[in-house]
Amino acid sequence: MGKDVVRKNNSVFKDKPKPDVREKVMEHGFSFLFDEELVMLILGSGTQKMPVEIMAEKIIDVLNDSDSPNVVDNLLMLNGVGQGKALAVAAALELGRRRSSHLRAPVKRPGDIVPFLKSYAVCDKEHFLLVTLNGGHEIIQIHVVSVGTLNRTLIHPREIFSIAIRENAAAIIVSHNHPSGNCEPSEEDLHVTDQLKKVSVIMGIELLDHVIVSREAYFSFLENKLLPD
């Protein structure tokens, strides 16, 4: 009798559908997923001969054994993986690489942070960014704090320092882009920087710089001696 119960329970367990990957990520976030499940989201579907779960497992095996320049060619060798799926996986890898290349990068002078802000320099709306740094002035993370209109964005110190405290940052750099291409700071830029500097002293989280970026240039408050002592 006991064995029958176990057999029945196993049958029920096997017949129970797996949680939908999209439902899992909406409920728990991307960090909750296994690598194979992330690939399943990228692929969307498999083929009649190869379900998406199996295809994702095979793709992970290829990624583990491939150097970056060979990823697409190696993926195309898998049955059922056409050019569209291979390029989608490779594009996701490249986007992830670009978005995470700043992690733990040391910032010793204003120019060191500029390459990590350039992707925002081409935006046609003003983005206000926060860069959090540890005690060694290595980048913890880059945050988009607000997105304004073509020439204006409003920011409050509370938003900045709540993030810095959450990440246990020792220092911060703030930045925003000027869609006009002119990196000279406005009166509002000067006022915001002055406010943030005063709060940074109170909070004990150093404001290292305010960097304005455009397509062709950047402006550092520190380099131009506009960061209040």
N, C-alpha and C positions, 0 to 999 in steps of 0.2 A: 504493500500500500504506500509506504514511504517513497519507494522508487518511482511509483506512478505519479505521485505529487511532484517530485523533483522534475520528472520528465515533462509534466504539464507546465510547471513553472518555467522551465527552460524554453518550451515551445512559445509560451506567451512572451517571454523576454525577446526571443529571436524575431517574433512577428511585430514587435513594437517598432514603429518607424523611427529612424534617426532624427534628431532635431534638425530643422532646416538651418543651414549655415547662415543665411541672411537673418533669420530670427535670433540666432545666437549672438551675432555681431551687434545687432540693434539693442539687445538686452544687456550684453556684457562688455562690448567693445572689441576692437581688433586684437588687443593683446591676449584675449581669452582663447583665440583660435590657434590650432596647430598650423604648421607651415602648409600642409596638404590642403587644409580648409581655406587658407588664403588663396592658394592657387585655384581652388574650385571657384571662388568668387571671381577671379580674373577670367577663367575660361567660360563660365556661365553654363556650359553643357559639354557633354562628351559626344560619342558617336554610338551607332547601334551596336557595334562590335566592342566598344570600350566605354564603359560608364565613366562619368566625370571623376568619380572617386579614384578609380584605378589609374586614369590618365594623370591625375594630380600626383599620385604616388610616384609614377614613373618620371614625371617632370622633376620632382624634387630630387630623385636619384641622379638625374642628368645635371641638375644645377650643382649638386654636391661634388660632381666629378668634372666640372667644366671651368675653364678660365673664361673671364668676361668676353674676350673677343670671339670665342668659339661657341657661345651659348646658343645663338640662333641656328647655326649649322648642326649642332648636336641635337637640338630639339626637333629639327626637321627630320631627323633619322628615326624618330618614334612614329610608329603606325598610328594614324588618326590625328596627328598634330600637323596641321597645315601651316602655311606661311602666316595667316592671320593670328592664330593662337600663339605661334612661336614669337612673333613680333610683339604681341600683347604682353606676354610674360617678360620678354627682354626690356620692353619699355617701362614696365612696372619696376623692374630691378634698377634701371637707370634713374627713374624718378626718385626711388627710395635712396639711392646713392647720393643724388644731388641734395635731397632734403635733409640728409643726416651727416653730410660731409663736415659740418661745422662742429659736431659734437667733440668736446674736449680739446678743440683747437685753441692754442694759447694766443692771447691778445696782449702784445707788448707795446704796440703803438697804434694810433688811429687807423693807419692804412691796413692793418692786419684784419680788421673787421669788415672792410669794404667789400671784398669778394663774396662774402656770405650774404650781403644785402643787395647785390646787383640785380637779382631776379625781381626785386620790388621796384627798382629804379625805372623800369619800363612801363609800370602800371599807369593807367590814365586817371586813376584816383589816388588821393593821398593816403598812404598807409602809415600808421604810427606803430613802430616796432619796439619791443623790449628784448634786450639781450641780457640774460642772467649769467653770472660768472661765479666760479668758486674762489676759494682763497688764493689759488695759484693763477687767477685770472684766465682760467680755461672756460670755454663756453659750455654752459649747461644746456641752454635751450634758447631758441629765438621765437618770440611770440608776436602775433599780430594782435595788438591791443584794440585798435579801432581803424575803421575805413571811413574816410570823409568824402567830401565832394571833390570837384576838380582842384580846388585851391584852399580848402579849409578842413581841419579836423579838430575835434574837441577832445581833450584828455584830462583826466583827474589823477592826482598823485595816489589816491586810494587804489585805483585799478592797477597801477604800476607796482606798488609796494606789497599789495596782497599776493601777487604772483611771486615776487622776489622772496617773500617770507615763506611761502608754501614750498619753494624749491631750496630753501636754506642758502640763498645766494649771499655771497660776501660783497659783491659789487654788481653794478648794472651799467649798461650803455643803452641809451635810447637813440632812436633813429627814425627818420621819416623821409619819404621821397618828395621831390618837387616836380610834378608833371610838366611844369612850364620849361624845365631845363635849367633854370637859374637857381643855383645853390645858395645864394645869399640868404641869410636868415631874416625872417620878417619880425615885426615888433611882437607878434604873438609867439613866435618861436623863442624869442629872448625871454618873454614873460614866463612861458611854460618851463623853460630850462631853469630860470631863477627859482620858481616854485619847487621844482623837483630837487634842486640842490639843497634848499633849506630843509625839506622833509628828509632827505638822505642823511643829513647830519643828525637829525633827531632819531631816525630809525637805526643809525649805525650801519647802514648799507651804502657804500661809497658810489656816487655817481661819477663814473670815469670820463664820460664824454657824451655829447649829443652830436650825431653825425647826420648830415643832410646829404642825400644821394640823388643823382640824376643819371641820365644815360651816359654822359661823357665825363662827369666830374663828381667830386664830393666836397663837403665843407665840414671841418671838424671844429667844434667850439673850443676844444682843448688846444689844438694847434694855433688857433687864432686868438688865444688868451681871452676868451669870452665866457669861460666857465668860472662863476664866482667862487672866491675863496671862502 
